[in-house]
Structures are given as C-alpha cells and as structure tokens.
Amino acid sequence: MTNRIFEKILIATDGSEKNRAAVDEALRIGRGYGSTVFAVYVMDLSAFKSASADMVIRDTWAVVQKEAETALDRVRALAEGVTLETVTLDGKPAAEIVKFAQEKGIDLIVIGTRGKQGLERLLLGSVAEQVIRTAPCKVLVVK
C-alpha cells in the first residue's frame, strides 16, 4: 500500500472538446500524485439495438469503435509524464464507469459536465449525475 492520496484515477472521456478540461485536470492530478490514470471510453450502442438491419449495426459499431480510438488517442497525446492505461468498454456509460471503478479500486473519478450535445447528449442522459450518485469513490466534476 502506498501513501498516495490518489493511486488510481479514472478519467471518463467522450472525445469531445468540451470534455478536454476534465481530461487536463485528471492528467494534472495524476502527474502531481504519481498516479496511474485510466482513460475510459464507453461505447453505448443501446439506442441502435432496435435497428432491424445487421448492416446498420455493424456500420454503427465500426464508427463508434473509431470514435473511441480517436478519443483515447487524444488523451494519450496529452499524457506525457503520466502512467496511462486506456480502456474501451461497452454498455451504459455511467454503469460501466462505476463498475470499472469498483473492479480496479479507483480512488478518484474525474468526469466532465459538458460533453456531447444534441442527440448524443439525449442518448447519454446525465452520465456525470449518475456517476456521482453511484460511484464507490470520490468524484471530481470539471466544468
């Protein structure tokens, strides 16, 4: 066991520019405490499950996978001096973030309040609010 206040930090990213402040803050804290930072992107395809054509689902899956990789690449590009692990999960964002935090013994979740907008925002709901209510650890919300 270490004396670090935040040994493991989780940053939830959606790849949007509005999420950048949360990413920057998580990496800054990670650098300051010598923490391992887990950048997590959750692919939520639940809105497309009613689609009848398999082709639509396959195409959507490919697009979302590419979006996840791009989002995590952005974090990697900013993570100099930080021990970083990137993870792509599949499911409901808030539930998957909380589950991952429990499984990995995360000390701090950093999440933005302002991510994707429009239809994407509607589909995601308020991920930050759900994480705050159910997280097993401290949550830092960055505006």
Secondary structure, DSSP 8 states (H G I E B T S, - for coil): ----S-SEEEEE--S-GGGHHHHHHHHHHHHHHT-EEEEEEEE--GGGTT---HHHHHHHHHHHHHHHHHHHHHHHHH-TTSEEEEEEEES-HHHHHHHHHHHHT-SEEEEES----THHHHHH--HHHHHHHH-SSEEEEE-
